[in-house]
């Protein structure tokens, strides 16, 4: 197991969390806290002080990094072609993977 680092600086209802992954912060009172993690995820935590029992819910997913590339879009040409009618007039089964075929 490798070395880990975490340091918490407290000032009243505010906490600043310093770690190898970055800087995060939280604000709240005993029993209720709103947190923004170093990677941008946001949480609401509700607990019973002194017991170690708490409930936590992710409010939003991590924000994309500002230095990354923009999201890639799938071109329309990669979609499956429409089913062609067969000789008998009934539509032919499109060549889709078995898990995407109708009736399975």
DSSP file (Angstrom, degrees, kcal/mol; ACC not computed):
  #  RESIDUE AA STRUCTURE BP1 BP2  ACC     N-H-->O    O-->H-N    N-H-->O    O-->H-N    TCO  KAPPA ALPHA  PHI   PSI    X-CA   Y-CA   Z-CA
    1    1 A X              0   0    0      0, 0.0     3,-0.1     0, 0.0     2,-0.0   0.000 360.0 360.0 360.0 134.1    0.0    0.0    0.0
    2    2 A X        -     0   0    0      1,-0.1     2,-0.1     0, 0.0     0, 0.0  -0.232 360.0 -82.7 -82.8 171.8    1.4    3.4   -1.0
    3    3 A X        -     0   0    0     -2,-0.0     2,-0.3     1,-0.0    -1,-0.1  -0.459  43.6-161.8 -72.7 144.9    1.7    6.6    1.0
    4    4 A X        -     0   0    0     -2,-0.1     2,-0.4    -3,-0.1    15,-0.0  -0.904   3.2-157.1-125.8 156.5   -1.4    8.8    1.3
    5    5 A X        +     0   0    0     -2,-0.3    15,-1.0     2,-0.0     2,-0.3  -0.998  19.9 154.4-138.0 133.9   -1.7   12.4    2.2
    6    6 A X  E     -A   19   0A   0     -2,-0.4     2,-0.4    13,-0.2    13,-0.2  -0.934  10.8-178.7-156.1 135.3   -4.7   14.4    3.6
    7    7 A X  E     -A   18   0A   0     11,-2.9    11,-3.6    -2,-0.3     2,-0.5  -0.999  10.2-158.0-136.9 132.5   -4.8   17.5    5.7
    8    8 A X  E     -A   17   0A   0     -2,-0.4     2,-0.5     9,-0.2     9,-0.2  -0.951   1.9-164.3-114.9 127.1   -8.0   19.2    7.0
    9    9 A X  E     -A   16   0A   0      7,-2.7     7,-2.5    -2,-0.5     2,-0.4  -0.951  12.7-159.7-109.7 122.8   -8.0   22.9    8.0
   10   10 A X  E     +A   15   0A   0     -2,-0.5     5,-0.2     5,-0.2     2,-0.2  -0.832  20.6 168.5-107.9 141.3  -11.0   23.9   10.0
   11   11 A X  E >   -A   14   0A   0      3,-2.5     3,-1.7    -2,-0.4     2,-0.2  -0.711  66.4 -62.2-148.2  91.7  -12.4   27.5   10.5
   12   12 A X  T 3  S-     0   0    0      1,-0.3    -1,-0.2    -2,-0.2     0, 0.0  -0.495 119.9 -11.0  66.5-130.2  -15.8   27.5   12.1
   13   13 A X  T 3  S+     0   0    0     -2,-0.2    15,-1.6    -3,-0.1     2,-0.3   0.492 122.4  89.7 -80.5  -1.1  -18.4   25.8    9.9
   14   14 A X  E <   -AB  11  27A   0     -3,-1.7    -3,-2.5    13,-0.2     2,-0.4  -0.728  52.8-173.6-100.0 145.1  -15.9   25.7    7.0
   15   15 A X  E     -AB  10  26A   0     11,-2.5    11,-2.3    -2,-0.3     2,-0.5  -0.999   9.5-160.2-133.4 137.7  -13.4   22.9    6.2
   16   16 A X  E     -AB   9  25A   0     -7,-2.5    -7,-2.7    -2,-0.4     2,-0.6  -0.985  12.1-155.9-116.2 123.7  -10.7   22.9    3.6
   17   17 A X  E     -AB   8  24A   0      7,-2.3     7,-2.5    -2,-0.5     2,-0.5  -0.889   6.5-167.2-105.3 119.0   -9.4   19.5    2.6
   18   18 A X  E     +AB   7  23A   0    -11,-3.6   -11,-2.9    -2,-0.6     2,-0.3  -0.917  22.1 148.9-106.8 126.9   -5.9   19.3    1.1
   19   19 A X  E >   -AB   6  22A   0      3,-2.1     3,-1.3    -2,-0.5   -13,-0.2  -0.900  62.5 -93.8-146.1 174.5   -4.9   16.0   -0.5
   20   20 A X  T 3  S+     0   0    0    -15,-1.0     3,-0.1    -2,-0.3   -14,-0.1   0.819 123.1  57.8 -61.5 -29.7   -2.7   14.7   -3.3
   21   21 A X  T 3  S-     0   0    0      1,-0.2     2,-0.3    -3,-0.0    -1,-0.3   0.603 120.5 -92.4 -77.4 -12.7   -5.8   14.8   -5.5
   22   22 A X  E <   -B   19   0A   0     -3,-1.3    -3,-2.1    17,-0.0     2,-0.5  -0.931  55.1 -41.1 137.3-161.5   -6.4   18.5   -5.0
   23   23 A X  E     +B   18   0A   0     -2,-0.3     2,-0.3    15,-0.3    -5,-0.2  -0.922  51.0 170.8-112.7 129.7   -8.3   20.9   -2.8
   24   24 A X  E     -B   17   0A   0     -7,-2.5    -7,-2.3    -2,-0.5     2,-0.3  -0.758  10.1-161.4-125.4 174.9  -11.8   20.3   -1.7
   25   25 A X  E     -BC  16  36A   0     11,-2.5    11,-3.2    -2,-0.3     2,-0.3  -0.990   7.5-168.1-155.5 162.2  -14.1   22.0    0.8
   26   26 A X  E     -BC  15  35A   0    -11,-2.3   -11,-2.5    -2,-0.3     2,-0.3  -0.986   3.6-163.0-150.8 159.7  -17.2   21.7    2.9
   27   27 A X  E     +BC  14  34A   0      7,-2.2     7,-2.8    -2,-0.3     2,-0.3  -0.996  35.9  91.3-142.9 143.2  -19.5   23.8    5.0
   28   28 A X  E     - C   0  33A   0    -15,-1.6     2,-0.3    -2,-0.3     5,-0.2  -0.971  57.5 -88.2 162.4-174.6  -22.1   22.8    7.6
   29   29 A X  E >   - C   0  32A   0      3,-1.8     3,-2.5    -2,-0.3     2,-0.1  -0.751  63.7 -65.8-119.1 166.9  -23.0   22.1   11.1
   30   30 A X  T 3  S+     0   0    0      1,-0.3    19,-0.1    -2,-0.3    -1,-0.1  -0.370 127.1  20.6 -55.7 124.8  -22.8   18.9   13.1
   31   31 A X  T 3  S+     0   0    0     -2,-0.1    16,-1.8    17,-0.1     2,-0.3   0.167 122.4  57.0 101.3 -17.8  -25.3   16.6   11.5
   32   32 A X  E <   +CD  29  46A   0     -3,-2.5    -3,-1.8    14,-0.2     2,-0.3  -0.958  58.7 164.1-149.4 127.5  -25.5   18.3    8.1
   33   33 A X  E     -CD  28  45A   0     12,-2.4    12,-2.9    -2,-0.3     2,-0.5  -1.000  25.0-151.8-147.0 142.6  -22.7   19.2    5.6
   34   34 A X  E     -CD  27  44A   0     -7,-2.8    -7,-2.2    -2,-0.3     2,-0.4  -0.975  26.2-169.8-113.3 126.7  -22.4   20.2    2.0
   35   35 A X  E     -CD  26  43A   0      8,-2.6     8,-2.5    -2,-0.5     2,-0.5  -0.924  23.1-163.6-124.5 141.2  -19.1   19.1    0.4
   36   36 A X  E     -CD  25  42A   0    -11,-3.2   -11,-2.5    -2,-0.4     6,-0.2  -0.976  27.5-144.6-117.6 112.9  -17.3   19.8   -2.9
   37   37 A X    >   -     0   0    0      4,-3.0     3,-1.8    -2,-0.5   -14,-0.1  -0.190  27.1-101.5 -73.1 167.2  -14.6   17.1   -3.4
   38   38 A X  T 3  S+     0   0    0      1,-0.3   -15,-0.3   -16,-0.2    -1,-0.1   0.798 123.2  51.9 -60.9 -30.0  -11.2   17.8   -5.0
   39   39 A X  T 3  S-     0   0    0    -17,-0.1    24,-0.4     2,-0.1    -1,-0.3   0.399 124.6-100.1 -90.4   4.2  -12.5   16.3   -8.3
   40   40 A X  S <  S+     0   0    0     -3,-1.8    -2,-0.1     1,-0.3    24,-0.1   0.314  74.7 140.5 100.4  -8.9  -15.6   18.5   -8.4
   41   41 A X        -     0   0    0     21,-0.1    -4,-3.0    -5,-0.1     2,-0.4  -0.392  40.6-144.5 -67.8 147.6  -18.2   16.0   -7.1
   42   42 A X  E     -DE  36  60A   0     18,-1.2    17,-2.7    -6,-0.2    18,-1.0  -0.933  18.5-177.4-118.8 139.2  -20.7   17.5   -4.8
   43   43 A X  E     -DE  35  58A   0     -8,-2.5    -8,-2.6    -2,-0.4     2,-0.4  -0.953  21.3-151.6-134.4 150.9  -22.3   15.7   -1.8
   44   44 A X  E     -DE  34  57A   0     13,-2.2    13,-2.5    -2,-0.3     2,-0.4  -0.994  21.0-167.2-116.3 130.4  -24.9   16.3    0.9
   45   45 A X  E     -DE  33  56A   0    -12,-2.9   -12,-2.4    -2,-0.4     2,-0.4  -0.975   9.4-177.9-123.5 130.6  -24.2   14.4    4.2
   46   46 A X  E     +DE  32  55A   0      9,-2.8     9,-3.5    -2,-0.4     2,-0.3  -0.995  20.5 152.6-125.2 130.5  -26.7   14.0    7.0
   47   47 A X  E     - E   0  54A   0    -16,-1.8     2,-0.7    -2,-0.4     7,-0.2  -0.905  49.4-102.1-149.1 175.8  -25.7   12.2   10.1
   48   48 A X  E >>> - E   0  53A   0      5,-2.4     3,-1.8    -2,-0.3     4,-0.7  -0.924  49.3-121.5-104.3 109.0  -26.1   11.6   13.9
   49   49 A X  T 345S+     0   0    0     -2,-0.7   -19,-0.0     1,-0.2     5,-0.0  -0.175  90.3  14.5 -55.8 138.0  -23.2   13.4   15.6
   50   50 A X  T 345S+     0   0    0      1,-0.1    -1,-0.2     2,-0.0     0, 0.0   0.345 111.5  78.7  83.9  -5.7  -21.0   11.2   17.7
   51   51 A X  T <45S-     0   0    0     -3,-1.8    -2,-0.2     2,-0.2     3,-0.1   0.684  90.3-128.5-105.5 -22.8  -22.3    7.9   16.4
   52   52 A X  T  <5 +     0   0    0     -4,-0.7     2,-0.5     1,-0.3    -3,-0.1   0.440  67.6 128.7  83.7  -0.7  -20.5    7.5   13.1
   53   53 A X  E   < +E   48   0A   0     -5,-0.5    -5,-2.4     2,-0.0    -1,-0.3  -0.773  28.9 148.6 -90.8 128.4  -23.9    6.9   11.3
   54   54 A X  E     -E   47   0A   0     -2,-0.5     2,-0.4    -7,-0.2    -7,-0.3  -0.985  38.5-137.8-154.4 161.8  -24.5    9.1    8.3
   55   55 A X  E     -E   46   0A   0     -9,-3.5    -9,-2.8    -2,-0.3     2,-0.4  -0.982  21.6-169.0-123.0 134.7  -26.2    9.2    4.9
   56   56 A X  E     -E   45   0A   0     -2,-0.4     2,-0.4   -11,-0.2   -11,-0.2  -0.982   5.1-171.8-130.3 137.6  -24.5   10.7    1.9
   57   57 A X  E     -E   44   0A   0    -13,-2.5   -13,-2.2    -2,-0.4     2,-0.5  -0.994  25.0-127.9-130.0 132.4  -26.0   11.6   -1.5
   58   58 A X  E     -E   43   0A   0     -2,-0.4   -15,-0.3   -15,-0.2     3,-0.1  -0.671  19.7-169.4 -75.3 123.4  -24.1   12.7   -4.5
   59   59 A X  E     -     0   0A   0    -17,-2.7     2,-0.3    -2,-0.5   -16,-0.2   0.835  67.8  -2.2 -84.1 -35.8  -25.7   15.9   -5.7
   60   60 A X  E    S-E   42   0A   0    -18,-1.0   -18,-1.2   -20,-0.0    -1,-0.3  -0.985  75.7-103.2-152.3 159.0  -23.9   16.1   -9.1
   61   61 A X        -     0   0    0     -2,-0.3     2,-0.0     1,-0.2   -19,-0.0  -0.246  56.9 -72.9 -75.8 169.9  -21.3   14.2  -11.0
   62   62 A X        -     0   0    0    -21,-0.1   -22,-0.2     1,-0.1     2,-0.2  -0.346  51.0-116.7 -63.8 142.9  -17.7   15.5  -11.4
   63   63 A X        -     0   0    0    -24,-0.4    -1,-0.1     1,-0.1   -22,-0.1  -0.548  35.7 -99.6 -77.8 146.9  -17.2   18.4  -13.6
   64   64 A X        -     0   0    0     -2,-0.2    -1,-0.1     1,-0.1     2,-0.1  -0.371  44.3-102.2 -65.4 146.3  -15.1   17.9  -16.7
   65   65 A X    >   -     0   0    0      1,-0.1     3,-0.7     4,-0.1    -1,-0.1  -0.379  20.5-133.0 -69.0 148.5  -11.6   19.1  -16.4
   66   66 A X  T 3  S+     0   0    0      1,-0.2    -1,-0.1    -3,-0.1    -2,-0.1   0.737 102.8  53.9 -75.3 -21.7  -10.8   22.4  -18.1
   67   67 A X  T 3  S+     0   0    0      2,-0.0    -1,-0.2     0, 0.0    -2,-0.0   0.518  91.0  96.6 -91.3  -4.2   -7.6   21.1  -19.7
   68   68 A X  S <  S-     0   0    0     -3,-0.7     2,-0.2     1,-0.1     3,-0.1  -0.154  82.4 -90.4 -80.8 176.1   -9.2   18.1  -21.4
   69   69 A X        -     0   0    0      1,-0.1    -1,-0.1     3,-0.0     3,-0.1  -0.495  50.0 -95.1 -81.9 156.4  -10.5   17.7  -24.9
   70   70 A X        -     0   0    0     -2,-0.2    -1,-0.1     1,-0.1     0, 0.0  -0.284  55.7 -80.1 -67.1 158.0  -14.1   18.5  -25.8
   71   71 A X        -     0   0    0      1,-0.1     2,-0.4    -3,-0.1    -1,-0.1  -0.290  47.5-122.5 -60.4 142.3  -16.6   15.6  -25.8
   72   72 A X        -     0   0    0     -3,-0.1     2,-0.4     1,-0.0    -1,-0.1  -0.698  20.2-146.7 -89.2 137.8  -16.5   13.6  -28.9
   73   73 A X        -     0   0    0     -2,-0.4     2,-0.5     0, 0.0    -1,-0.0  -0.831  16.7-121.6-103.8 142.4  -19.7   13.2  -30.9
   74   74 A X        -     0   0    0     -2,-0.4     5,-0.0     1,-0.1    -2,-0.0  -0.709  31.8-121.6 -82.9 124.3  -20.6   10.0  -32.8
   75   75 A X    >   -     0   0    0     -2,-0.5     3,-1.6     1,-0.1     4,-0.1  -0.313  16.5-120.6 -65.7 151.2  -21.1   10.8  -36.5
   76   76 A X  G >  S+     0   0    0      1,-0.3     3,-1.5     2,-0.2    -1,-0.1   0.728 106.1  72.8 -64.1 -22.9  -24.5    9.9  -38.0
   77   77 A X  G 3  S+     0   0    0      1,-0.3    -1,-0.3     4,-0.0     4,-0.1   0.650  86.6  64.8 -70.2 -13.5  -22.8    7.5  -40.5
   78   78 A X  G <  S+     0   0    0     -3,-1.6    -1,-0.3     2,-0.1    -2,-0.2   0.477  80.0 102.8 -88.7  -0.9  -22.0    5.0  -37.7
   79   79 A X  S <  S-     0   0    0     -3,-1.5     2,-0.1    -4,-0.1    -4,-0.0  -0.416  87.0 -89.7 -77.7 159.1  -25.7    4.3  -37.0
   80   80 A X        -     0   0    0     -2,-0.1    -1,-0.1     1,-0.1     3,-0.1  -0.408  45.4-113.1 -67.9 140.7  -27.3    1.1  -38.3
   81   81 A X        -     0   0    0      1,-0.1    -1,-0.1    14,-0.1     3,-0.1  -0.365  40.6 -90.9 -70.6 155.2  -28.8    1.4  -41.8
   82   82 A X        -     0   0    0      1,-0.1     2,-0.1    12,-0.1    -1,-0.1  -0.333  51.2 -93.3 -65.0 149.4  -32.6    1.1  -42.1
   83   83 A X        -     0   0    0     -3,-0.1     2,-0.4    11,-0.1    -1,-0.1  -0.411  38.8-137.1 -65.6 134.4  -34.0   -2.4  -42.7
   84   84 A X        -     0   0    0     -2,-0.1     8,-2.1    -3,-0.1     2,-0.1  -0.747  22.8-109.0 -92.5 138.9  -34.5   -3.1  -46.4
   85   85 A X  B     -F   91   0B   0     -2,-0.4     6,-0.2     6,-0.2     5,-0.1  -0.404  34.3-131.1 -66.2 142.6  -37.6   -4.9  -47.4
   86   86 A X    >   -     0   0    0      4,-2.7     3,-1.3    -2,-0.1    -1,-0.1  -0.208  32.3 -90.0 -83.8-178.4  -37.1   -8.5  -48.6
   87   87 A X  T 3  S+     0   0    0      1,-0.3    -1,-0.1     2,-0.1    -2,-0.1   0.850 127.1  54.7 -62.2 -35.3  -38.4  -10.0  -51.7
   88   88 A X  T 3  S-     0   0    0      2,-0.2    -1,-0.3     1,-0.1     3,-0.1   0.566 118.9-109.4 -78.5  -6.4  -41.6  -11.2  -50.0
   89   89 A X  S <  S+     0   0    0     -3,-1.3     2,-0.2     1,-0.4    -2,-0.1   0.223  82.1 120.3  99.5 -14.9  -42.3   -7.6  -48.8
   90   90 A X  S    S-     0   0    0     -5,-0.1    -4,-2.7     1,-0.1    -1,-0.4  -0.612  74.5-100.4 -81.7 144.1  -41.5   -8.3  -45.1
   91   91 A X  B     -F   85   0B   0     -6,-0.2    -6,-0.2    -2,-0.2     2,-0.1  -0.408  36.7-124.0 -66.6 138.0  -38.7   -6.2  -43.6
   92   92 A X        -     0   0    0     -8,-2.1     2,-0.4    -2,-0.1    -1,-0.1  -0.488  30.8 -98.2 -79.0 150.7  -35.4   -8.0  -43.3
   93   93 A X        -     0   0    0     -2,-0.1    -1,-0.1   -10,-0.1    -9,-0.1  -0.554  41.8-122.8 -69.9 125.6  -33.7   -8.3  -39.9
   94   94 A X        -     0   0    0     -2,-0.4     2,-1.9     1,-0.1   -11,-0.1  -0.350  28.3-103.2 -66.5 151.4  -31.0   -5.6  -39.7
   95   95 A X        +     0   0    0    -14,-0.1     2,-0.3     6,-0.0    -1,-0.1  -0.564  67.3 148.0 -80.7  83.6  -27.5   -6.8  -39.0
   96   96 A X        -     0   0    0     -2,-1.9     5,-0.1     1,-0.1    -3,-0.0  -0.773  56.3 -87.4-112.0 157.8  -27.4   -5.9  -35.4
   97   97 A X    >>  -     0   0    0     -2,-0.3     3,-1.7     1,-0.1     4,-0.7  -0.268  46.5-106.1 -59.2 156.4  -25.5   -7.6  -32.5
   98   98 A X  G >4 S+     0   0    0      1,-0.3     3,-0.6     2,-0.2    -1,-0.1   0.798 118.4  57.1 -59.0 -31.4  -27.6  -10.4  -30.9
   99   99 A X  G 34 S+     0   0    0      1,-0.2    -1,-0.3     5,-0.0    -2,-0.1   0.642 109.0  46.0 -77.3 -13.2  -28.3   -8.3  -27.8
  100  100 A X  G <4 S+     0   0    0     -3,-1.7    -1,-0.2     2,-0.1    -2,-0.2   0.464  86.9 112.2-105.0  -3.1  -29.8   -5.5  -29.8
  101  101 A X  S X< S-     0   0    0     -4,-0.7     3,-1.1    -3,-0.6     2,-0.1  -0.411  75.3-103.9 -74.1 147.5  -32.0   -7.6  -32.0
  102  102 A X  T 3  S+     0   0    0      1,-0.2    -1,-0.1     2,-0.1    -2,-0.1  -0.396 101.2  29.4 -69.1 142.4  -35.8   -7.4  -31.6
  103  103 A X  T 3         0   0    0     -2,-0.1    -1,-0.2     1,-0.0    -2,-0.1   0.421 360.0 360.0  91.4  -1.9  -37.5  -10.3  -29.8
  104  104 A X    <         0   0    0     -3,-1.1    -2,-0.1    -6,-0.1    -3,-0.1   0.431 360.0 360.0-103.7 360.0  -34.6  -11.2  -27.5
